[in-house]
Amino acid sequence: MQKGEDDRMESIKRWTMFLWSDIGEIETYFSDMARRGYLLEKQGSLMSEFIKGEPKERRYRVVPAVGRKISEEEKEVYRETGWEYVSDGGSLGTRLDIFFSDDKEAPEIFTDTESFKSHIRKFMLLALACVLCWIWFGATFLEDLAGDVAGPIHSMMEYGIVTWSLIVLVGLFVLVIIVDFVISAGMLIWQISVRKRIDHERPYRGKIRFRIVSRISLIVLLVCMLVSIPFAGTTVVAGDELKEDIEGYKGNHPASFEILDEEKWQEIQQTLDRGQIPEDFDFVKTSDLMAPSKTELWVWEEDEEYYGVYMEMRSEKLAEVWLEEELDMYGKTCRQAELAGSESSKVDYVGYLDLEGGQALYLKKGSRIEKIWYTGDKDVREYVGDFIDRF
């Protein structure tokens, strides 16, 4: 029955978050709705539409398929055996064709599990390929992400707690879907291969409740995460707003490029005095939950590069952990990176690394950390005393 036949017919929508492998659950659900007088009009991936009518003892059957939509000729073949086509749902070239029959004597669409297995083989292979693609994508993403950070504290400071929370939430959501699908598909395969029959009356209420709660919970958490971004304590100053910070850099930033190359710094300063930001100059001021105060300076020219970052961490312990993670990224410990003969009562720690492609110098005093990265020809160790005095 179509809605156009009677404008007074009541139409309702219900959550039907079934997977393609929930064949028995889908059939049971639609049959139960028919007993209550709600007859399926259109099946969707998340919601299905029903028309209010007379209660019926109606059987529904699900036929998974891959490829083009079902033709009128195919519908006629099913109709001749007592099954009427009602709806389909799906995506990415897959679909679930839904049929019903009010005839208790109508034979099953598939009389044995072997014919059913043969019919859905392409469907199962496509579903398996999708799952493997999700797993591969997730593993590759995590591997790349892990390669860009030195440890948990670096990770929180680099990407932000909100960003990581979103990544974890989405990851858990995808993991739940994959596990749910594997269990559901496993049950279907077990029915076909071991029991040699499809259970057309499997209970469904638990699955629907679980999926509705899990998806709504995810949406609520994602919204909360997005709303919390402005209140996460992270700010970035850039562009023209940097001018005042840049002007104060020389006096306030402990590690100044001026120490290594006074002539180059004077050129930079003259450009800043004209109200411009040099193309080979990048200065950023940030604040986050780990480091309430953080300034970063990049100066690069041809093959020479200088990077200085000064951080006032939330606590001395956080500063120690950050330093350990940073050095561990290069396969070193704090002891291996110490600079002999440069002990000073002004700082807790002085570390130097001569790495392929550059030099790294680390200073620490309480909760404050300074990192200098330099790729030029000068030996940074010759300027350690000047950096310590500024620190």
BALOBA-1460 file (C-alpha; in Angstrom, 3 decimals):
// residues 391
<rec num="1" residu="m" x="0.000" y="0.000" z="0.000"/>
<rec num="2" residu="q" x="1.356" y="3.415" z="-0.939"/>
<rec num="3" residu="k" x="0.746" y="6.609" z="1.003"/>
<rec num="4" residu="g" x="-0.857" y="8.258" z="-1.980"/>
<rec num="5" residu="e" x="-3.804" y="5.829" z="-1.816"/>
<rec num="6" residu="d" x="-5.105" y="7.340" z="1.413"/>
<rec num="7" residu="d" x="-3.989" y="10.764" z="2.653"/>
<rec num="8" residu="r" x="-5.351" y="9.934" z="6.106"/>
<rec num="9" residu="m" x="-2.848" y="7.126" z="6.649"/>
<rec num="10" residu="e" x="-0.506" y="7.731" z="9.571"/>
<rec num="11" residu="s" x="3.200" y="7.627" z="8.842"/>
<rec num="12" residu="i" x="5.827" y="7.096" z="11.532"/>
<rec num="13" residu="k" x="9.602" y="6.712" z="11.572"/>
<rec num="14" residu="r" x="11.628" y="4.498" z="13.863"/>
<rec num="15" residu="w" x="15.343" y="4.019" z="14.487"/>
<rec num="16" residu="t" x="16.480" y="0.856" z="12.712"/>
<rec num="17" residu="m" x="20.239" y="0.787" z="13.100"/>
<rec num="18" residu="f" x="20.772" y="-2.692" z="11.707"/>
<rec num="19" residu="l" x="23.861" y="-4.035" z="9.976"/>
<rec num="20" residu="w" x="23.490" y="-5.997" z="6.750"/>
<rec num="21" residu="s" x="24.426" y="-9.162" z="8.659"/>
<rec num="22" residu="d" x="21.538" y="-8.713" z="11.140"/>
<rec num="23" residu="i" x="19.251" y="-10.551" z="8.741"/>
<rec num="24" residu="g" x="17.229" y="-12.463" z="11.340"/>
<rec num="25" residu="e" x="16.899" y="-9.396" z="13.583"/>
<rec num="26" residu="i" x="15.690" y="-7.201" z="10.710"/>
<rec num="27" residu="e" x="13.061" y="-9.729" z="9.676"/>
<rec num="28" residu="t" x="11.815" y="-10.173" z="13.256"/>
<rec num="29" residu="y" x="11.599" y="-6.428" z="13.841"/>
<rec num="30" residu="f" x="9.546" y="-5.701" z="10.719"/>
<rec num="31" residu="s" x="7.241" y="-8.658" z="11.472"/>
<rec num="32" residu="d" x="6.664" y="-7.393" z="15.035"/>
<rec num="33" residu="m" x="5.852" y="-3.921" z="13.729"/>
<rec num="34" residu="a" x="3.322" y="-5.456" z="11.291"/>
<rec num="35" residu="r" x="1.603" y="-7.266" z="14.196"/>
<rec num="36" residu="r" x="1.161" y="-3.840" z="15.829"/>
<rec num="37" residu="g" x="-0.316" y="-2.445" z="12.623"/>
<rec num="38" residu="y" x="2.764" y="-0.620" z="11.324"/>
<rec num="39" residu="l" x="3.641" y="-1.804" z="7.829"/>
<rec num="40" residu="l" x="7.051" y="-1.101" z="6.346"/>
<rec num="41" residu="e" x="7.040" y="1.588" z="3.664"/>
<rec num="42" residu="k" x="10.735" y="2.415" z="3.334"/>
<rec num="43" residu="q" x="13.819" y="0.943" z="4.980"/>
<rec num="44" residu="g" x="16.827" y="3.186" z="5.684"/>
<rec num="45" residu="s" x="20.308" y="2.821" z="7.132"/>
<rec num="46" residu="l" x="19.383" y="4.695" z="10.316"/>
<rec num="47" residu="m" x="15.597" y="5.059" z="10.242"/>
<rec num="48" residu="s" x="12.724" y="3.273" z="8.552"/>
<rec num="49" residu="e" x="9.292" y="4.594" z="7.645"/>
<rec num="50" residu="f" x="6.051" y="2.752" z="8.464"/>
<rec num="51" residu="i" x="2.400" y="3.237" z="7.510"/>
<rec num="52" residu="k" x="-0.329" y="2.678" z="10.117"/>
<rec num="53" residu="g" x="-2.755" y="-0.002" z="8.967"/>
<rec num="54" residu="e" x="-4.463" y="-3.168" z="10.060"/>
<rec num="55" residu="p" x="-2.343" y="-5.510" z="12.201"/>
<rec num="56" residu="k" x="-1.063" y="-8.409" z="10.111"/>
<rec num="57" residu="e" x="0.791" y="-11.654" z="10.593"/>
<rec num="58" residu="r" x="3.267" y="-10.695" z="7.925"/>
<rec num="59" residu="r" x="6.585" y="-12.365" z="7.232"/>
<rec num="60" residu="y" x="9.522" y="-10.327" z="6.002"/>
<rec num="61" residu="r" x="12.621" y="-11.617" z="4.299"/>
<rec num="62" residu="v" x="15.920" y="-9.818" z="3.631"/>
<rec num="63" residu="v" x="17.953" y="-10.510" z="0.506"/>
<rec num="64" residu="p" x="21.461" y="-8.899" z="0.508"/>
<rec num="65" residu="a" x="22.643" y="-7.944" z="-2.955"/>
<rec num="66" residu="v" x="25.507" y="-6.168" z="-4.735"/>
<rec num="67" residu="g" x="25.267" y="-4.038" z="-7.861"/>
<rec num="68" residu="r" x="22.359" y="-2.442" z="-9.657"/>
<rec num="69" residu="k" x="18.888" y="-2.023" z="-8.194"/>
<rec num="70" residu="i" x="16.449" y="-4.881" z="-8.503"/>
<rec num="71" residu="s" x="14.580" y="-4.902" z="-11.820"/>
<rec num="72" residu="e" x="10.839" y="-5.198" z="-12.386"/>
<rec num="73" residu="e" x="11.409" y="-8.612" z="-13.955"/>
<rec num="74" residu="e" x="13.139" y="-9.827" z="-10.798"/>
<rec num="75" residu="k" x="10.348" y="-8.463" z="-8.635"/>
<rec num="76" residu="e" x="7.846" y="-10.404" z="-10.743"/>
<rec num="77" residu="v" x="9.785" y="-13.639" z="-10.209"/>
<rec num="78" residu="y" x="9.596" y="-13.152" z="-6.428"/>
<rec num="79" residu="r" x="5.922" y="-12.200" z="-6.669"/>
<rec num="80" residu="e" x="5.100" y="-15.452" z="-8.418"/>
<rec num="81" residu="t" x="6.458" y="-17.368" z="-5.427"/>
<rec num="82" residu="g" x="4.375" y="-15.335" z="-2.979"/>
<rec num="83" residu="w" x="6.795" y="-12.547" z="-2.013"/>
<rec num="84" residu="e" x="6.151" y="-8.850" z="-2.631"/>
<rec num="85" residu="y" x="8.993" y="-6.381" z="-2.904"/>
<rec num="86" residu="v" x="8.634" y="-3.466" z="-0.471"/>
<rec num="87" residu="s" x="11.901" y="-1.537" z="-0.101"/>
<rec num="88" residu="d" x="15.676" y="-1.530" z="-0.262"/>
<rec num="89" residu="g" x="18.416" y="0.216" z="1.645"/>
<rec num="90" residu="g" x="22.180" y="0.380" z="1.363"/>
<rec num="91" residu="s" x="25.198" y="2.248" z="0.059"/>
<rec num="92" residu="l" x="28.504" y="1.834" z="-1.782"/>
<rec num="93" residu="g" x="26.987" y="-0.538" z="-4.311"/>
<rec num="94" residu="t" x="25.336" y="-2.771" z="-1.697"/>
<rec num="95" residu="r" x="21.706" y="-3.055" z="-0.716"/>
<rec num="96" residu="l" x="19.213" y="-5.048" z="1.330"/>
<rec num="97" residu="d" x="16.135" y="-5.953" z="-0.680"/>
<rec num="98" residu="i" x="13.136" y="-6.348" z="1.639"/>
<rec num="99" residu="f" x="10.233" y="-8.663" z="0.711"/>
<rec num="100" residu="f" x="7.053" y="-9.594" z="2.583"/>
<rec num="101" residu="s" x="4.362" y="-12.227" z="2.371"/>
<rec num="102" residu="d" x="0.979" y="-12.533" z="4.063"/>
<rec num="103" residu="d" x="0.684" y="-16.117" z="2.823"/>
<rec num="104" residu="k" x="1.729" y="-18.566" z="5.521"/>
<rec num="105" residu="e" x="2.148" y="-21.244" z="2.867"/>
<rec num="106" residu="a" x="4.515" y="-19.223" z="0.691"/>
<rec num="107" residu="p" x="7.834" y="-21.116" z="0.360"/>
<rec num="108" residu="e" x="11.030" y="-19.583" z="1.664"/>
<rec num="109" residu="i" x="12.947" y="-17.457" z="-0.834"/>
<rec num="110" residu="f" x="16.018" y="-19.588" z="-0.166"/>
<rec num="111" residu="t" x="15.206" y="-23.214" z="0.488"/>
<rec num="112" residu="d" x="18.735" y="-24.106" z="1.689"/>
<rec num="113" residu="t" x="21.743" y="-22.321" z="3.153"/>
<rec num="114" residu="e" x="24.019" y="-23.201" z="0.238"/>
<rec num="115" residu="s" x="21.937" y="-21.183" z="-2.214"/>
<rec num="116" residu="f" x="21.803" y="-18.327" z="0.280"/>
<rec num="117" residu="k" x="25.570" y="-18.491" z="0.819"/>
<rec num="118" residu="s" x="26.144" y="-18.405" z="-2.926"/>
<rec num="119" residu="h" x="23.850" y="-15.404" z="-3.257"/>
<rec num="120" residu="i" x="25.602" y="-13.270" z="-0.616"/>
<rec num="121" residu="r" x="29.215" y="-14.319" z="-1.334"/>
<rec num="122" residu="k" x="30.024" y="-11.073" z="-3.185"/>
<rec num="123" residu="f" x="28.300" y="-9.095" z="-0.461"/>
<rec num="124" residu="m" x="30.393" y="-10.724" z="2.254"/>
<rec num="125" residu="l" x="33.655" y="-10.213" z="0.341"/>
<rec num="126" residu="l" x="32.845" y="-6.533" z="-0.177"/>
<rec num="127" residu="a" x="31.994" y="-6.106" z="3.501"/>
<rec num="128" residu="l" x="35.231" y="-7.841" z="4.509"/>
<rec num="129" residu="a" x="37.209" y="-5.568" z="2.184"/>
<rec num="130" residu="c" x="35.603" y="-2.500" z="3.808"/>
<rec num="131" residu="v" x="36.519" y="-3.734" z="7.301"/>
<rec num="132" residu="l" x="40.126" y="-4.423" z="6.253"/>
<rec num="133" residu="c" x="40.331" y="-0.948" z="4.691"/>
<rec num="134" residu="w" x="39.128" y="0.638" z="7.944"/>
<rec num="135" residu="i" x="41.681" y="-1.344" z="9.948"/>
<rec num="136" residu="w" x="44.478" y="-0.445" z="7.520"/>
<rec num="137" residu="f" x="43.512" y="3.225" z="7.548"/>
<rec num="138" residu="g" x="43.372" y="3.319" z="11.349"/>
<rec num="139" residu="a" x="46.725" y="1.551" z="11.746"/>
<rec num="140" residu="t" x="48.393" y="3.828" z="9.185"/>
<rec num="141" residu="f" x="46.929" y="6.941" z="10.775"/>
<rec num="142" residu="l" x="48.104" y="5.967" z="14.262"/>
<rec num="143" residu="e" x="51.546" y="5.008" z="12.978"/>
<rec num="144" residu="d" x="51.978" y="8.367" z="11.241"/>
<rec num="145" residu="l" x="50.648" y="10.216" z="14.270"/>
<rec num="146" residu="a" x="52.966" y="8.373" z="16.642"/>
<rec num="147" residu="g" x="55.925" y="9.175" z="14.405"/>
<rec num="148" residu="d" x="55.291" y="12.926" z="14.704"/>
<rec num="149" residu="v" x="55.386" y="13.135" z="18.505"/>
<rec num="150" residu="a" x="57.955" y="12.164" z="21.091"/>
<rec num="151" residu="g" x="55.561" y="11.139" z="23.867"/>
<rec num="152" residu="p" x="52.255" y="11.880" z="25.644"/>
<rec num="153" residu="i" x="53.226" y="15.364" z="26.889"/>
<rec num="154" residu="h" x="54.573" y="16.358" z="23.464"/>
<rec num="155" residu="s" x="51.427" y="14.961" z="21.919"/>
<rec num="156" residu="m" x="49.115" y="16.977" z="24.157"/>
<rec num="157" residu="m" x="51.082" y="20.156" z="23.477"/>
<rec num="158" residu="e" x="51.405" y="19.565" z="19.743"/>
<rec num="159" residu="y" x="47.800" y="18.621" z="18.930"/>
<rec num="160" residu="g" x="45.879" y="19.738" z="22.002"/>
<rec num="161" residu="i" x="43.823" y="17.762" z="24.473"/>
<rec num="162" residu="v" x="40.577" y="18.487" z="22.629"/>
<rec num="163" residu="t" x="41.996" y="17.214" z="19.338"/>
<rec num="164" residu="w" x="43.261" y="14.038" z="20.952"/>
<rec num="165" residu="s" x="39.925" y="13.514" z="22.689"/>
<rec num="166" residu="l" x="38.168" y="13.764" z="19.329"/>
<rec num="167" residu="i" x="40.616" y="11.278" z="17.797"/>
<rec num="168" residu="v" x="40.054" y="8.830" z="20.659"/>
<rec num="169" residu="l" x="36.259" y="9.194" z="20.467"/>
<rec num="170" residu="v" x="36.123" y="8.644" z="16.717"/>
<rec num="171" residu="g" x="38.564" y="5.741" z="17.048"/>
<rec num="172" residu="l" x="36.430" y="4.073" z="19.709"/>
<rec num="173" residu="f" x="33.308" y="4.622" z="17.620"/>
<rec num="174" residu="v" x="34.884" y="2.966" z="14.564"/>
<rec num="175" residu="l" x="36.253" y="0.145" z="16.738"/>
<rec num="176" residu="v" x="32.808" y="-0.519" z="18.231"/>
<rec num="177" residu="i" x="31.268" y="-0.643" z="14.734"/>
<rec num="178" residu="i" x="33.950" y="-3.053" z="13.479"/>
<rec num="179" residu="v" x="33.631" y="-5.367" z="16.516"/>
<rec num="180" residu="d" x="29.843" y="-5.213" z="16.268"/>
<rec num="181" residu="f" x="29.979" y="-6.122" z="12.582"/>
<rec num="182" residu="v" x="32.478" y="-8.962" z="13.115"/>
<rec num="183" residu="i" x="30.263" y="-10.500" z="15.818"/>
<rec num="184" residu="s" x="27.101" y="-10.082" z="13.759"/>
<rec num="185" residu="a" x="28.679" y="-11.432" z="10.557"/>
<rec num="186" residu="g" x="30.225" y="-14.290" z="12.544"/>
<rec num="187" residu="m" x="26.807" y="-15.292" z="13.847"/>
<rec num="188" residu="l" x="25.386" y="-15.254" z="10.323"/>
<rec num="189" residu="i" x="28.240" y="-17.399" z="8.981"/>
<rec num="190" residu="w" x="27.797" y="-19.800" z="11.907"/>
<rec num="191" residu="q" x="24.105" y="-20.149" z="11.084"/>
<rec num="192" residu="i" x="24.889" y="-20.873" z="7.446"/>
<rec num="193" residu="s" x="27.910" y="-23.139" z="7.905"/>
<rec num="194" residu="v" x="27.186" y="-24.983" z="11.161"/>
<rec num="195" residu="r" x="23.444" y="-24.902" z="11.804"/>
<rec num="196" residu="k" x="22.660" y="-25.078" z="8.076"/>
<rec num="197" residu="r" x="19.661" y="-22.801" z="8.497"/>
<rec num="198" residu="i" x="18.900" y="-19.103" z="8.831"/>
<rec num="199" residu="d" x="17.217" y="-18.057" z="12.064"/>
<rec num="200" residu="h" x="14.432" y="-15.734" z="10.879"/>
<rec num="201" residu="e" x="13.241" y="-14.920" z="14.420"/>
<rec num="202" residu="r" x="16.307" y="-13.580" z="16.201"/>
<rec num="203" residu="p" x="15.720" y="-11.046" z="19.047"/>
<rec num="204" residu="y" x="16.556" y="-7.487" z="18.072"/>
<rec num="205" residu="r" x="15.717" y="-5.120" z="20.956"/>
<rec num="206" residu="g" x="19.124" y="-5.293" z="22.617"/>
<rec num="207" residu="k" x="20.973" y="-4.496" z="19.410"/>
<rec num="208" residu="i" x="18.776" y="-1.518" z="18.544"/>
<rec num="209" residu="r" x="19.090" y="-0.069" z="22.048"/>
<rec num="210" residu="f" x="22.855" y="-0.568" z="22.072"/>
<rec num="211" residu="r" x="23.357" y="1.119" z="18.714"/>
<rec num="212" residu="i" x="21.050" y="4.034" z="19.451"/>
<rec num="213" residu="v" x="22.715" y="4.685" z="22.814"/>
<rec num="214" residu="s" x="26.250" y="4.322" z="21.412"/>
<rec num="215" residu="r" x="25.654" y="6.655" z="18.475"/>
<rec num="216" residu="i" x="23.765" y="9.271" z="20.461"/>
<rec num="217" residu="s" x="26.466" y="9.156" z="23.149"/>
<rec num="218" residu="l" x="29.143" y="9.698" z="20.517"/>
<rec num="219" residu="i" x="27.275" y="12.651" z="19.018"/>
<rec num="220" residu="v" x="26.818" y="14.236" z="22.459"/>
<rec num="221" residu="l" x="30.496" y="13.747" z="23.312"/>
<rec num="222" residu="l" x="31.630" y="15.169" z="19.970"/>
<rec num="223" residu="v" x="29.413" y="18.222" z="20.436"/>
<rec num="224" residu="c" x="30.793" y="18.700" z="23.951"/>
<rec num="225" residu="m" x="34.342" y="18.452" z="22.627"/>
<rec num="226" residu="l" x="33.678" y="20.980" z="19.868"/>
<rec num="227" residu="v" x="31.947" y="23.371" z="22.278"/>
<rec num="228" residu="s" x="34.887" y="23.090" z="24.703"/>
<rec num="229" residu="i" x="37.482" y="24.147" z="22.097"/>
<rec num="230" residu="p" x="37.155" y="27.907" z="22.858"/>
<rec num="231" residu="f" x="37.539" y="27.116" z="26.576"/>
<rec num="232" residu="a" x="40.428" y="24.660" z="26.258"/>
<rec num="233" residu="g" x="43.011" y="27.312" z="27.158"/>
<rec num="234" residu="t" x="44.735" y="27.255" z="23.773"/>
<rec num="235" residu="t" x="45.451" y="30.484" z="21.937"/>
<rec num="236" residu="v" x="47.625" y="31.253" z="18.935"/>
<rec num="237" residu="v" x="48.768" y="34.743" z="18.054"/>
<rec num="238" residu="a" x="49.727" y="35.306" z="14.422"/>
<rec num="239" residu="g" x="49.954" y="37.889" z="11.663"/>
<rec num="240" residu="d" x="49.775" y="41.592" z="12.549"/>
<rec num="241" residu="e" x="48.810" y="40.745" z="16.126"/>
<rec num="242" residu="l" x="52.356" y="39.448" z="16.586"/>
<rec num="243" residu="k" x="54.036" y="42.836" z="16.203"/>
<rec num="244" residu="e" x="53.955" y="43.772" z="19.889"/>
<rec num="245" residu="d" x="55.134" y="40.302" z="20.898"/>
<rec num="246" residu="i" x="57.920" y="40.416" z="18.310"/>
<rec num="247" residu="e" x="59.053" y="43.820" z="19.561"/>
<rec num="248" residu="g" x="59.262" y="42.405" z="23.077"/>
<rec num="249" residu="y" x="61.048" y="39.254" z="21.932"/>
<rec num="250" residu="k" x="64.549" y="40.682" z="22.244"/>
<rec num="251" residu="g" x="64.079" y="41.613" z="25.895"/>
<rec num="252" residu="n" x="61.741" y="38.867" z="27.063"/>
<rec num="253" residu="h" x="62.646" y="35.747" z="25.118"/>
<rec num="254" residu="p" x="65.556" y="34.032" z="26.912"/>
<rec num="255" residu="a" x="67.110" y="32.472" z="23.791"/>
<rec num="256" residu="s" x="67.493" y="35.171" z="21.207"/>
<rec num="257" residu="f" x="68.733" y="34.601" z="17.693"/>
<rec num="258" residu="e" x="70.741" y="37.741" z="18.341"/>
<rec num="259" residu="i" x="73.202" y="35.651" z="20.402"/>
<rec num="260" residu="l" x="74.133" y="33.465" z="17.427"/>
<rec num="261" residu="d" x="73.957" y="36.038" z="14.652"/>
<rec num="262" residu="e" x="73.755" y="39.663" z="15.751"/>
<rec num="263" residu="e" x="74.072" y="41.007" z="12.191"/>
<rec num="264" residu="k" x="71.162" y="38.919" z="10.913"/>
<rec num="265" residu="w" x="69.078" y="39.888" z="13.920"/>
<rec num="266" residu="q" x="69.675" y="43.568" z="13.226"/>
<rec num="267" residu="e" x="68.337" y="43.062" z="9.697"/>
<rec num="268" residu="i" x="65.268" y="41.378" z="11.136"/>
<rec num="269" residu="q" x="64.822" y="44.156" z="13.695"/>
<rec num="270" residu="q" x="65.031" y="46.866" z="11.025"/>
<rec num="271" residu="t" x="62.347" y="45.103" z="9.010"/>
<rec num="272" residu="l" x="60.150" y="44.869" z="12.100"/>
<rec num="273" residu="d" x="60.701" y="48.549" z="12.832"/>
<rec num="274" residu="r" x="59.172" y="49.280" z="9.408"/>
<rec num="275" residu="g" x="56.073" y="47.371" z="10.516"/>
<rec num="276" residu="q" x="56.789" y="44.318" z="8.399"/>
<rec num="277" residu="i" x="57.328" y="40.650" z="9.204"/>
<rec num="278" residu="p" x="60.246" y="39.170" z="7.230"/>
<rec num="279" residu="e" x="59.500" y="36.225" z="4.978"/>
<rec num="280" residu="d" x="62.231" y="34.187" z="6.679"/>
<rec num="281" residu="f" x="60.905" y="34.932" z="10.165"/>
<rec num="282" residu="d" x="58.126" y="33.142" z="12.006"/>
<rec num="283" residu="f" x="57.113" y="33.884" z="15.572"/>
<rec num="284" residu="v" x="54.212" y="32.234" z="17.412"/>
<rec num="285" residu="k" x="52.937" y="32.665" z="20.945"/>
<rec num="286" residu="t" x="50.684" y="29.957" z="22.367"/>
<rec num="287" residu="s" x="49.127" y="28.882" z="25.627"/>
<rec num="288" residu="d" x="47.761" y="25.468" z="26.521"/>
<rec num="289" residu="l" x="46.999" y="23.293" z="29.526"/>
<rec num="290" residu="m" x="50.555" y="21.915" z="29.663"/>
<rec num="291" residu="a" x="52.433" y="25.165" z="29.020"/>
<rec num="292" residu="p" x="50.522" y="28.347" z="29.928"/>
<rec num="293" residu="s" x="53.318" y="30.377" z="28.317"/>
<rec num="294" residu="k" x="55.096" y="29.289" z="25.146"/>
<rec num="295" residu="t" x="56.889" y="31.281" z="22.450"/>
<rec num="296" residu="e" x="58.451" y="29.909" z="19.279"/>
<rec num="297" residu="l" x="60.787" y="31.603" z="16.819"/>
<rec num="298" residu="w" x="61.832" y="30.333" z="13.379"/>
<rec num="299" residu="v" x="64.516" y="32.082" z="11.352"/>
<rec num="300" residu="w" x="65.642" y="30.495" z="8.113"/>
<rec num="301" residu="e" x="67.730" y="31.623" z="5.196"/>
<rec num="302" residu="e" x="68.811" y="29.293" z="2.409"/>
<rec num="303" residu="d" x="70.406" y="26.271" z="4.139"/>
<rec num="304" residu="e" x="70.681" y="27.864" z="7.582"/>
<rec num="305" residu="e" x="67.906" y="27.520" z="10.118"/>
<rec num="306" residu="y" x="67.330" y="28.569" z="13.715"/>
<rec num="307" residu="y" x="64.472" y="27.441" z="15.924"/>
<rec num="308" residu="g" x="64.030" y="28.610" z="19.478"/>
<rec num="309" residu="v" x="61.198" y="27.644" z="21.813"/>
<rec num="310" residu="y" x="60.740" y="28.883" z="25.359"/>
<rec num="311" residu="m" x="58.139" y="27.279" z="27.624"/>
<rec num="312" residu="e" x="56.927" y="27.906" z="31.120"/>
<rec num="313" residu="m" x="55.380" y="24.553" z="31.979"/>
<rec num="314" residu="r" x="52.536" y="23.940" z="34.389"/>
<rec num="315" residu="s" x="54.894" y="22.251" z="36.869"/>
<rec num="316" residu="e" x="58.508" y="21.223" z="37.295"/>
<rec num="317" residu="k" x="57.491" y="17.566" z="36.885"/>
<rec num="318" residu="l" x="55.915" y="18.298" z="33.511"/>
<rec num="319" residu="a" x="59.109" y="20.045" z="32.443"/>
<rec num="320" residu="e" x="61.143" y="16.982" z="33.428"/>
<rec num="321" residu="v" x="58.826" y="14.634" z="31.509"/>
<rec num="322" residu="w" x="58.862" y="16.878" z="28.425"/>
<rec num="323" residu="l" x="62.668" y="16.927" z="28.452"/>
<rec num="324" residu="e" x="62.880" y="13.143" z="28.852"/>
<rec num="325" residu="e" x="60.467" y="12.595" z="25.949"/>
<rec num="326" residu="e" x="62.300" y="15.089" z="23.752"/>
<rec num="327" residu="l" x="65.696" y="13.443" z="24.238"/>
<rec num="328" residu="d" x="64.257" y="9.943" z="23.988"/>
<rec num="329" residu="m" x="63.007" y="10.885" z="20.519"/>
<rec num="330" residu="y" x="66.680" y="11.109" z="19.491"/>
<rec num="331" residu="g" x="67.606" y="7.916" z="21.329"/>
<rec num="332" residu="k" x="69.308" y="9.802" z="24.153"/>
<rec num="333" residu="t" x="68.844" y="10.255" z="27.893"/>
<rec num="334" residu="c" x="69.238" y="13.472" z="29.858"/>
<rec num="335" residu="r" x="72.603" y="12.238" z="31.168"/>
<rec num="336" residu="q" x="73.893" y="11.494" z="27.661"/>
<rec num="337" residu="a" x="72.920" y="14.994" z="26.522"/>
<rec num="338" residu="e" x="74.575" y="16.886" z="29.373"/>
<rec num="339" residu="l" x="77.236" y="19.380" z="28.378"/>
<rec num="340" residu="a" x="80.395" y="18.843" z="30.446"/>
<rec num="341" residu="g" x="81.937" y="21.946" z="31.969"/>
<rec num="342" residu="s" x="78.814" y="24.050" z="31.578"/>
<rec num="343" residu="e" x="77.263" y="23.548" z="34.975"/>
<rec num="344" residu="s" x="75.797" y="26.746" z="36.371"/>
<rec num="345" residu="s" x="73.823" y="27.620" z="39.470"/>
<rec num="346" residu="k" x="71.536" y="29.614" z="37.196"/>
<rec num="347" residu="v" x="70.063" y="26.475" z="35.596"/>
<rec num="348" residu="d" x="69.155" y="22.920" z="36.632"/>
<rec num="349" residu="y" x="70.217" y="21.319" z="33.393"/>
<rec num="350" residu="v" x="72.201" y="21.996" z="30.223"/>
<rec num="351" residu="g" x="72.027" y="19.426" z="27.408"/>
<rec num="352" residu="y" x="73.658" y="19.425" z="23.980"/>
<rec num="353" residu="l" x="73.161" y="17.077" z="21.018"/>
<rec num="354" residu="d" x="75.204" y="17.021" z="17.824"/>
<rec num="355" residu="l" x="72.730" y="15.428" z="15.430"/>
<rec num="356" residu="e" x="72.709" y="14.712" z="11.755"/>
<rec num="357" residu="g" x="71.550" y="17.925" z="10.115"/>
<rec num="358" residu="g" x="71.808" y="20.202" z="13.153"/>
<rec num="359" residu="q" x="72.618" y="20.951" z="16.775"/>
<rec num="360" residu="a" x="70.220" y="20.981" z="19.725"/>
<rec num="361" residu="l" x="70.732" y="22.794" z="23.014"/>
<rec num="362" residu="y" x="68.436" y="22.394" z="26.032"/>
<rec num="363" residu="l" x="68.242" y="24.525" z="29.170"/>
<rec num="364" residu="k" x="66.010" y="23.846" z="32.167"/>
<rec num="365" residu="k" x="65.346" y="25.766" z="35.348"/>
<rec num="366" residu="g" x="62.448" y="24.606" z="37.500"/>
<rec num="367" residu="s" x="59.368" y="24.537" z="35.296"/>
<rec num="368" residu="r" x="61.009" y="26.592" z="32.520"/>
<rec num="369" residu="i" x="62.555" y="25.034" z="29.412"/>
<rec num="370" residu="e" x="64.478" y="26.484" z="26.496"/>
<rec num="371" residu="k" x="65.254" y="24.567" z="23.309"/>
<rec num="372" residu="i" x="67.554" y="25.869" z="20.554"/>
<rec num="373" residu="w" x="67.863" y="24.088" z="17.218"/>
<rec num="374" residu="y" x="70.515" y="25.364" z="14.813"/>
<rec num="375" residu="t" x="71.736" y="24.110" z="11.415"/>
<rec num="376" residu="g" x="74.382" y="26.744" z="10.651"/>
<rec num="377" residu="d" x="78.170" y="26.509" z="10.707"/>
<rec num="378" residu="k" x="78.668" y="27.916" z="14.198"/>
<rec num="379" residu="d" x="79.188" y="25.697" z="17.254"/>
<rec num="380" residu="v" x="76.307" y="26.380" z="19.635"/>
<rec num="381" residu="r" x="78.418" y="25.236" z="22.599"/>
<rec num="382" residu="e" x="80.530" y="28.376" z="22.283"/>
<rec num="383" residu="y" x="77.458" y="30.450" z="23.147"/>
<rec num="384" residu="v" x="76.141" y="28.365" z="26.043"/>
<rec num="385" residu="g" x="77.234" y="30.927" z="28.646"/>
<rec num="386" residu="d" x="75.362" y="33.711" z="26.842"/>
<rec num="387" residu="f" x="72.204" y="31.614" z="26.615"/>
<rec num="388" residu="i" x="72.447" y="30.734" z="30.308"/>
<rec num="389" residu="d" x="72.880" y="34.387" z="31.253"/>
<rec num="390" residu="r" x="69.735" y="35.269" z="29.317"/>
<rec num="391" residu="f" x="67.885" y="32.319" z="30.816"/>
